[in-house]
């Protein structure tokens, strides 16, 4: 099937261009913060008489999230995906408008932001991390849809009926792996975490939701990587693995350890 050819620029006024990708970041973070505020207003979801943080504190975390994603995402891309190029062109590291962000780096940046924010406001780190984890798939879903609109991060060649001929991906149909990730890492993971928080009281066990998110994202990303074309400058690594797979394996392990810790602490 042909690429829908949606203009990556939604509105342009002179030199000012508003892109779908930028809107995905803004609205993904904004909707995530709104969801965290809703969680903070529902005391029955949490252990104890009141939630471990307030809606105002969740709202204040917006800027912290932005900085964590941008700084961590950019640094992660530089280190893991294109270090030789940026070693030769160090000033290009700051040219984030030219693209180049890595989810795993952005995740690390947000974890640092959560740790610093929790310490500054004296809120429970694990509980605040749980709320962030429950909200993160919203941004992931919107971000992957924006990747599809941009015609980037396409999938491997396929003969499936839904294969897409991307403008920069050659003449062959490819898996729309961005949409696979939007479903797996975004919608499906969000519904799973919402079920755990609202039906099974997972927020009463600090660290459980964050652990499920880490393991769930890692598993979803590895599955999607089987359909996603590896970055050209890296290609396949040892054993046919991709960089996305290798970076996701520690997330599964870390998530499993957090789940085990949360269950032991609650027993």
C-alpha positions as CSV (number, residue, x, y, z in Angstrom):
1,X,0.0,0.0,0.0
2,X,1.3,3.5,-0.7
3,X,2.5,5.8,2.1
4,X,-0.3,8.2,3.1
5,X,2.2,11.1,2.5
6,X,1.0,13.3,5.4
7,X,3.0,16.5,5.6
8,X,5.2,16.4,8.7
9,X,4.6,20.1,9.1
10,X,1.1,20.8,10.4
11,X,1.4,24.6,10.2
12,X,4.1,26.9,8.9
13,X,4.1,30.7,9.3
14,X,7.2,32.1,7.7
15,X,10.3,30.4,9.3
16,X,8.2,29.0,12.1
17,X,7.1,25.4,11.5
18,X,4.9,23.4,13.8
19,X,5.6,19.7,13.2
20,X,3.5,16.7,14.1
21,X,6.6,15.2,15.9
22,X,7.0,18.2,18.2
23,X,3.3,18.1,18.9
24,X,3.5,14.4,19.8
25,X,6.2,15.2,22.4
26,X,4.2,18.1,23.9
27,X,0.8,16.4,24.0
28,X,2.3,13.1,25.0
29,X,3.9,14.7,28.1
30,X,0.9,16.9,28.8
31,X,-1.6,14.0,28.7
32,X,0.7,11.9,30.8
33,X,0.9,14.7,33.4
34,X,-2.9,15.0,33.4
35,X,-3.1,11.2,34.0
36,X,-0.7,11.4,36.9
37,X,-2.8,14.3,38.3
38,X,-5.9,12.0,38.1
39,X,-4.0,9.2,39.9
40,X,-3.0,11.7,42.6
41,X,-6.6,12.6,43.2
42,X,-7.8,9.0,43.8
43,X,-6.7,8.1,47.3
44,X,-8.2,4.6,47.2
45,X,-5.7,3.6,44.6
46,X,-2.8,4.1,47.0
47,X,-1.5,2.5,50.2
48,X,-2.3,4.6,53.2
49,X,-4.8,7.4,53.8
50,X,-3.7,9.7,51.0
51,X,-1.7,9.6,47.8
52,X,2.1,10.0,48.2
53,X,2.1,13.2,46.1
54,X,-0.4,15.9,45.1
55,X,-1.9,16.9,41.8
56,X,0.0,20.2,42.0
57,X,3.3,18.3,42.3
58,X,2.5,16.1,39.3
59,X,1.8,19.3,37.3
60,X,5.1,20.8,38.4
61,X,6.9,17.7,37.0
62,X,6.1,18.7,33.4
63,X,9.2,20.7,32.9
64,X,11.3,18.1,34.7
65,X,10.0,15.5,32.2
66,X,10.8,17.7,29.2
67,X,14.4,18.2,30.3
68,X,14.8,14.5,31.2
69,X,13.5,13.3,27.8
70,X,15.5,15.8,25.7
71,X,18.8,15.6,27.5
72,X,18.7,11.9,28.1
73,X,17.2,11.0,24.7
74,X,19.8,13.1,22.9
75,X,22.7,11.8,24.9
76,X,21.5,8.2,24.5
77,X,21.3,8.6,20.7
78,X,24.8,10.0,20.6
79,X,26.4,7.3,22.8
80,X,24.5,4.2,21.5
81,X,23.6,5.0,17.9
82,X,26.1,7.3,16.3
83,X,29.1,7.9,18.5
84,X,31.7,7.9,15.7
85,X,29.9,10.7,13.8
86,X,29.4,12.9,16.8
87,X,33.0,12.3,18.0
88,X,34.1,13.9,14.7
89,X,31.4,16.6,14.8
90,X,30.9,17.4,18.5
91,X,28.9,20.6,17.8
92,X,26.3,18.6,16.0
93,X,25.4,17.1,19.4
94,X,23.4,20.2,20.1
95,X,21.6,20.2,16.8
96,X,18.6,18.3,18.1
97,X,16.3,19.9,15.5
98,X,18.0,17.7,13.0
99,X,16.7,14.6,14.7
100,X,18.3,11.9,16.7
101,X,16.7,10.8,20.0
102,X,16.8,7.4,21.7
103,X,14.0,6.1,24.0
104,X,16.4,4.3,26.3
105,X,18.4,7.5,26.9
106,X,15.2,9.4,27.4
107,X,14.0,6.8,29.9
108,X,17.3,7.2,31.8
109,X,16.9,10.9,31.8
110,X,13.4,10.7,33.2
111,X,14.5,8.3,35.9
112,X,17.1,10.8,37.1
113,X,14.5,13.5,36.9
114,X,12.1,11.4,39.1
115,X,14.8,10.8,41.6
116,X,15.8,14.4,41.9
117,X,12.2,15.6,42.0
118,X,11.2,13.1,44.6
119,X,14.2,14.1,46.8
120,X,13.4,17.8,46.4
121,X,9.7,17.5,47.2
122,X,10.1,14.7,49.8
123,X,7.8,12.2,48.0
124,X,8.2,8.5,47.8
125,X,10.5,7.7,44.9
126,X,9.0,4.3,44.0
127,X,5.4,5.5,44.2
128,X,6.1,8.6,42.0
129,X,8.0,6.4,39.6
130,X,4.9,4.1,39.4
131,X,2.7,7.0,38.5
132,X,5.2,8.1,35.8
133,X,5.4,4.6,34.4
134,X,1.6,4.3,34.2
135,X,1.5,7.5,32.2
136,X,4.5,7.0,29.9
137,X,2.7,4.7,27.3
138,X,0.5,7.6,26.3
139,X,3.6,9.5,25.0
140,X,5.0,6.4,23.5
141,X,1.9,5.8,21.4
142,X,1.8,9.4,20.1
143,X,5.5,9.4,19.4
144,X,5.4,6.3,17.3
145,X,2.5,7.6,15.3
146,X,4.6,10.7,14.7
147,X,7.5,8.5,13.5
148,X,5.1,7.0,11.0
149,X,3.9,10.4,9.8
150,X,7.6,11.5,9.4
151,X,8.2,8.3,7.3
152,X,11.1,7.3,9.5
153,X,12.2,4.3,11.5
154,X,10.4,2.1,9.0
155,X,10.3,-1.7,9.1
156,X,12.0,-4.5,7.2
157,X,10.8,-5.6,3.7
158,X,7.6,-7.6,3.7
159,X,5.1,-9.1,1.2
160,X,2.2,-8.7,3.6
161,X,-0.9,-6.8,2.3
162,X,-0.4,-4.0,4.7
163,X,3.3,-3.4,3.8
164,X,3.9,0.3,3.1
165,X,6.2,1.9,0.5
166,X,7.9,4.6,2.5
167,X,9.3,7.6,0.5
168,X,12.8,7.1,1.8
169,X,12.7,3.4,2.2
170,X,13.2,2.3,-1.4
171,X,10.6,0.8,-3.8
172,X,9.9,-2.3,-1.7
173,X,6.9,-2.6,0.8
174,X,8.0,-2.5,4.4
175,X,6.4,-3.3,7.8
176,X,4.9,-0.2,9.3
177,X,6.8,-1.1,12.5
178,X,6.1,2.4,13.9
179,X,2.5,1.5,14.2
180,X,3.3,-1.9,15.7
181,X,5.3,-0.1,18.4
182,X,2.5,2.4,18.9
183,X,0.1,-0.5,19.6
184,X,2.5,-2.7,21.7
185,X,4.5,-0.1,23.6
186,X,1.7,2.4,23.7
187,X,-1.9,1.3,23.7
188,X,-1.5,-2.3,24.9
189,X,1.0,-1.4,27.7
190,X,-1.2,1.5,28.8
191,X,-4.3,-0.8,29.1
192,X,-2.2,-3.4,31.0
193,X,-0.9,-0.9,33.5
194,X,-4.4,0.8,33.9
195,X,-5.9,-2.7,34.6
196,X,-3.2,-3.3,37.3
197,X,-3.6,0.1,38.9
198,X,-7.4,0.4,38.9
199,X,-8.5,-3.2,39.3
200,X,-5.7,-5.0,41.1
201,X,-4.4,-2.3,43.4
202,X,-0.9,-2.4,42.0
203,X,-0.1,1.2,43.3
204,X,-0.4,-0.1,46.8
205,X,2.8,-2.0,46.2
206,X,5.5,0.6,45.5
207,X,7.6,-0.3,42.5
208,X,5.3,-2.9,41.0
209,X,3.8,-0.7,38.2
210,X,7.3,0.7,37.3
211,X,8.6,-2.9,37.2
212,X,5.8,-4.1,35.0
213,X,6.4,-1.1,32.7
214,X,10.1,-1.8,32.3
215,X,9.7,-5.5,31.6
216,X,6.6,-4.9,29.4
217,X,8.3,-2.2,27.4
218,X,11.5,-4.3,27.0
219,X,9.5,-7.3,25.8
220,X,7.4,-5.2,23.4
221,X,10.4,-3.4,22.0
222,X,12.3,-6.7,21.4
223,X,9.2,-8.1,19.6
224,X,8.9,-5.0,17.4
225,X,12.6,-5.1,16.6
226,X,12.0,-8.3,14.6
227,X,10.0,-6.2,12.2
228,X,12.0,-2.9,12.3
229,X,14.9,-2.1,10.0
230,X,18.0,-1.6,12.1
231,X,19.7,1.8,12.0
232,X,21.8,2.1,8.9
233,X,25.0,3.2,10.7
234,X,24.8,0.2,13.0
235,X,23.0,-2.6,11.3
236,X,22.7,-6.0,12.9
237,X,25.0,-6.9,15.8
238,X,26.2,-10.2,17.1
239,X,23.8,-13.1,16.7
240,X,21.5,-11.0,14.5
241,X,20.5,-8.8,17.4
242,X,19.8,-5.1,17.1
243,X,20.9,-2.2,19.3
244,X,17.2,-1.8,20.4
245,X,17.1,-5.5,21.5
246,X,20.4,-5.2,23.5
247,X,19.3,-2.1,25.3
248,X,15.9,-3.6,26.1
249,X,17.3,-6.8,27.7
250,X,18.4,-4.9,30.9
251,X,15.0,-3.3,31.2
252,X,13.3,-6.7,31.4
253,X,15.8,-7.8,34.1
254,X,15.4,-4.6,36.1
255,X,11.7,-4.8,35.8
256,X,11.6,-8.4,37.0
257,X,13.8,-7.4,40.0
258,X,11.5,-4.5,40.9
259,X,8.4,-6.7,40.6
260,X,10.0,-9.3,43.0
261,X,11.0,-6.6,45.4
262,X,7.5,-5.1,45.4
263,X,5.8,-8.4,46.1
264,X,8.2,-9.3,48.9
265,X,7.7,-5.9,50.5
266,X,4.0,-6.3,50.4
267,X,4.0,-9.9,51.9
